[in-house]
Amino acid sequence: MAEVVIIGSGFAGLCMGIKLQQAGCEDFVILEKADDLGGTWRDNTYPGCACDIPSYLYSFSFEQNPRWTRMFAPWDEILAYLRHCADKYGIADKIRYGAEVTEAVFDEATGQWTVTVNGDETIETQSLVAGVGSLHRPKLPDFPGVDSFAGTTFHSAVWDHSVDLRGRNVAVIGTGASAIQFVPQIAPQVAQLDVYQRTPPWVTPKPDRAIGGWERRLHQRFPAGQRAIRNAIYWGLEGRGAGFAGSPKLMKGLELQAKRHLHKQVTDPELRAKLTPDYQIGCKRILISNDYYPALARPNVDLVTTPITRVTPTGVVTADGTERACDTIVLGTGFDVSANLTRMPILGKDGVDLADHWKRNGIGAHLGITVAGYPNLFLLVGPNTLLGHSSMVFMIEAQVRYVMQALHLLRRRNASYVEVREEVQERFVDTVQGELGSTVWQSGCTSWYLDAAGRNSTIWPEWTMSYWRRTRRLDPSDFAVVH
Ligand code: N01
């Protein structure tokens, strides 16, 4: 029996653990299916992998990191930062590795969750916090013949470092945030690189720079300075993020900047035409890069825009009948956002699996955190709390603060369980869906933000500061408190 079980040891799970520890709650465990902590920053190790959010923002507000060496931190520095946090805040011992949650069942009579680990062990807990991430399960394309390919295939999120790409003929499928980071890294090494683009991304310049030794020493001595930079960048991004939802002027400015960037970096008019997006900027995630376009302009790189029809044992065939030979296929095809939480059965009050509940009623949770019918279950990075263009760490901290209040309510009232009222959840979901209808994310393109029916149950449509305000104080009247 544990008071709290946390699933996942990425930013979300670690933050939850740290806050519990700080509040004096020792009775919790973090279950991690892998053999290391770090979530997405443990898994994504592809060449050039880095955060596209400034490093000053991509850290906990309570633990500034004076060790960042760049404005946009590489994955290994972020992973080292997370390890540092787990050690410094004394929660490393709370993590159980190789422990995959395979089922969770709520018992209304006891107000407890029974969590099954690796299919055979069970742990009873009063509260269950899911920090399972969202961009985690690779989405693999199902082109005819894909399994017949005789060469090597791997997804960017499970990069096969044993494959030496030097001198190889490589096909990259996908041109999203991941691909535009690794394409410039592998292009100079390979013999031939074919980049298969289905939709051209909007790309703006990356305001990256090294953070010099003197600057890092300064941050170490005067953490307040680092906090000031963090706040300044934050408010800059905040304006940018909010603009995506509403300001055509800001969108126009960004579009102009992206077009200028393309014009400056790609001189070949044919290549430039292929790279010019035909949908509204911001509809998909806007990418930032200074080296992607130059990589595509290399003589050993071809941008293929004819749709892929099948894969043969020796290469990739496109709709015009051309087969382009390759010996390695790298999939930069993104993630299945819906598959994470609903992959394991989570049976609520009426024994209904959360996946079925959401299939029937639409995906939704009050503040993205708590679902009627699933008492004492708290989601981190849940529905409609992802961001297109600012730091998720900020959202995670707001969510953890809210969950801490819910746990406090449970203790204070000596309750068996707390359950968000259905009407409260409905009101929240309706508001968010109403706001999303008029945003750029629903302006006609396809993206991982939208499900097959075109509904957006991933993105937070308002300012991040407004989310922070909404989650600041838990209103006990939003919940049924059951003894
Ligand atoms: O995945 P994506 P990603 N045939 O879904 C194409 C985060 N991230 O891994 O646009 C052909 O963006 C697809 O084409 P289209 C970030 O939130 C963060 O790159 O659908 N092509 C697209 O080009 C990001 O948004 C960081 O037409 C197919 C690409 O594959 C999210 O992760 C860094 C295809 C997929 O792009 C995902 O990024 C990296 C098919 N069947 C990533 N299926 C940070 O720095 C898909 N595509 C924080």
Boltz pocket constraint, residues with backbone or C-beta under 6 A from the ligand:
constraints:
  - pocket:
      binder: B
      contacts: [[A, 50], [A, 51], [A, 52], [A, 53], [A, 135], [A, 139], [A, 141], [A, 142], [A, 173], [A, 174], [A, 175], [A, 176], [A, 177], [A, 178], [A, 179], [A, 196], [A, 197], [A, 198], [A, 199], [A, 285], [A, 308], [A, 332], [A, 333], [A, 334], [A, 335], [A, 387], [A, 388], [A, 446], [A, 447], [A, 448]]
      max_distance: 6.0
